[in-house]
Amino acid sequence: MFDNLSYKLDRAFKTLKGTGKITEINVATTVKEIRRALIDADVNYKVAKEVTDKIKEEALGRDVLIAVSPGQLLVKITQEELTQLMGGSKEEISIKGDPAVILISGLQGSGKTTFSGKLGAYLKKQGRQVLLVGCDVYRPAAVEQLKTLGSQIGIEVYAEPGNQNALQIAQNAIEFAKKSGKKTVIIDTAGRLAVDEAMMNEISSLKETLNPSETLFVVDSMTGQDAVNTAKTFDERLDFDGVVLTKLDGDSRGGAAISIRHVVNKPIKFISTGEKMENLDLFYPDRMAQRILGMGDVVSLVEKAQQSFDEDEAKRLNAKIRKNQFDFDDFLSQLEQIKKMGNIKDLLGMIPGMGKAIKGLDIDDESFIPIEAIIRSMTPQERGNPSLIDGSRRKRIAKGSGRSVQEVNNLMKQFSDMRKMMKQMNKMGGAQKALGAMSGNMRRR
C-alpha cells in the first residue's frame, strides 16, 4: 500500500543528496516534495501541511553532525514526525471484566467478520477462552462466515438463527459465556452506514447496554480519506476506543493509515492483511514510519518468525544439516513455516533496503505453488535422496507436476547450491558462527 509513497519520499530526500548543509532554501524544496507525496497518498491536506511544517521547523532548528548528511537528518526528522502523527507508541486493547466484552463496529464490507475471527485467534494464542458472537441479524451469510472462521481456529461461535434482536443475542451470549467459562466475548455486529439512523441507534444501544471493555472501529484502508471522515462520524456517536485498519495489503494510496489517528484522536490498535487468521498485528507507529521510509522493520520480522518457530523441528533440521542430510521433505516443511509467517512480499518489505528492490514485483504465496508441485511429484525415495533424480526421473517429475524440465532442473540446481552453502556453514562451525562472522564483517564496514 505504501510503495508509491515510499518511492516519492525517497525521491524528495534525494534533493538534499550531496548538499553540505541544511539551509532554508533546500529544506523548503524538500519539504514541499514531502507534502506533495503525502497529499498524493490521500493524506488529509491540513494534516500533510501540519506535519511538513513541523519537519521544516525541526530541520532548521538542528545542527548537522559531521557523521550525518542533511538528507539523513531529514529522513530521521520525517520518521519522528510520522511516528508522532500515527500515535507515537503502540496501544494494546483493554480486556477487563468477567467476561471481557469486545464490540466490533464498522461500515459494510470493511472486514469486521474476518477481523473478529483474527482477533479471536490472537487472544486464544494468549491463553484466553474466547466466544465469538454473531450479531449481524441482517446478513445471514455473516453468521455462517463467522462459524466457518470459528471452526478453522477452534473457537466456539454463539448465534441465534431467527432472532432479529441483536441486543438480546448479545446479552444471551454473555450469559452463556459466564456459564461456560469463556473469559472473552467478541461481538461481531452488522455493517452499517453512518447515515442509517436506525442502524446507528442499534450499535449505540449495544454499547450503552453492554458497556464493553473495548469498542473497536474497523476501517477498510482502501477507502482512503472517506474512511477518515466515516471514522469521525462514528466516533461522535459511539466514542469508540480504537481503530483497526484492514486490507493494508491492498494497492490503494494508504493516506487513511497515516492521518486517521490525528483526525479522530483515537489510537490505531491493529492492522490486518490478507484472509489468513494469523495475519493480524499490533500497530506500532514507529515501525510503520520506518517501513514507509524504506528502512524496513526487522523487529516485526523476527517476531513473526518466532511465532511460527517450532523448536523441536529446528533441532531436527540442525542435526540433518550437520550431517549434510537436508532433503526435499525438509525443504517442503520450511516452505510451510515461511508461509505461516504471512504474505511473502510483506515479509520481504520488512528487510531494510528490500522495499525498493521488490517494488512492482508480483510476489505472493502462489509463487511457491510450482516448487511445491515439483517436489510433491517426486517419490518418497527421491525426496529423501535427491541424488537419485537423473534425467529420466526429471522428465517424469516435470510431466507429473505440469512444469517444464527446465523448471525442474532450475530447482535441482538451486537446491544443490543451498546444500553446498549449508555444508560450508558447518565447516565454519555451524550457522551461529557463520552468522557471527557475517555480522562482524558488516560492523567493520
Secondary structure, 3 states (H helix, E strand, C coil): CCHHHHHHHHHHHHHHCCCCCCCHHHHHHHHHHHHHHHHHCCCCHHHHHHHHHHHHHHHHCCCCCCCCCHHHHHHHHHHHHHHHHCCCCCCCCCCCECCEEEEEEECCCCCHHHHHHHHHHHHHHCCCCEEEEEECCCCHHHHHHHHHHHHHHCCEEECCCCCCCHHHHHHHHHHHHHHHCCCEEEEEECCCCCCCHHHHHHHHHHHHHHCCCEEEEEEEHHHCHHHHHHHHHHHHHHCCCEEEEECCCCCCCCHHHHHHHHHHCCCEEEEECCCCCCCEEECCHHHHHHHHCCCCCHHHHHHHHHHHCCHHHHHHHHHHHHCCCCCHHHHHHHHHHHHHCCCHHHHHHCCCCHHHHCCCCCCCHHHHHHHHHHHHCCCHHHHHCHHHCCHHHHHHHHHHHCCCHHHHHHHHHHHHHHHHHHHHHHHCCCHHHHHHHHHHHHHHC
